[in-house]
Amino acid sequence: MGDMLIRGIPDALKTELEDAARQEGLSLSSRAIDLLRKGLLFEKEAAARPRESAWRVLRAIFEEEGAIEDEFAALMDVVEVERKKDSDRSVDFADSYDAR
């Protein structure tokens, strides 16, 4: 097994990790390894899943509430107007770039 040194961990994060390890009766290293493994697995699973459109997600929420007809259509009209505003907006990256 290899070792890894992680520098620059914020104190609050380290304390939270230590507390979680203690509560589960694990060493700090064991808990950190467990979280790293879970994080990698989550990323792999997320990458393998097809992404759902916002339209489908919103529709599912409205279906759960039984408000799929007029309310959903009106909301999606608003969303579409806002989406078009964003897609037509130009972005000047030079303003946000700090060329030091």
N, C-alpha and C positions, 0 to 999 in steps of 0.2 A: 504494500500500500504506500501511496505517496503522501507527502505532506504539502500543505498550502498555507502561505502566510497572506492574510488579507489586511491591508493597511487602510487607515482612514475610516474605520467604522465609527459612526457617530455614537457618543456615549449613551444616548437614549436608546438607540437600537441595540447596543450591546447589553444594556440593562434588561431590555425587554426579552432578548434572546436568553439571557441567564435565568430570568424569572420563568420563562416557558420551559426551559430544561429542568429546572428545579421542580416545578409542578408535575412534570412527567417522570421524575426520577431518573433523568438522563444527564450525561455529562454535556458540557457546552459543545464540545466537538460533535458528539453523537446527534444532538439536536440540530446543529448547523448542517451536518451532512444530510439529515433527514429533510430539512427544508430545501436544500439545494437539489436533492433528488426530486422532490415534489414539484419544485419550480421548473425543472427541466422537463419533467413529464407533462406538466400543464402546457408548456410552450409547444411541445411536440404534438399534443392532442389538439391544441388550438390551431396549429398550422395545418393539421390534417382535416379539420372541419371546414366545410364550405361556409363562407360568410353569409349571414343573412342581411338582407337589405333593411334599411330603416323602415321602409314601407311595410314589409312583412311583420316586423316586430311590433310596430304600432297597430297594425290590423289585428294581430293576435291579442293585444291588450284590449282593444275595443270589443273584440268578440267575447272576451271574458266578462266584460261589463255589460254585454247585451246592447251595445250602442254602435252597431256596425254600419248602419245605413247612412242617414243624413249627417250625423255628427262626424263620422269618419271621413266622409267625402269632403265636408267643409274643412276639417283639419288638414287633410292631404292637399287641398287647394292652397292653404296658407303655407304649408311646408314647401310646396313646389314653387311658390312665388319667392320665398326666402332663399331657396336653393339656387334659383336663377339669378337672384341678386348677387349671391356669393360667387357664382361661376362667371359673372360678367365683370366682377370687380378686379381691377389690376392690382398687382402686388409689387411694390418696389423694394426688393431685397437689399439694395444699397443703403437704405435708411436704417435697416436693422443690423447691418454688418459692421463690426468694429475692426477696422484694419490696422491693428497695432503691429 
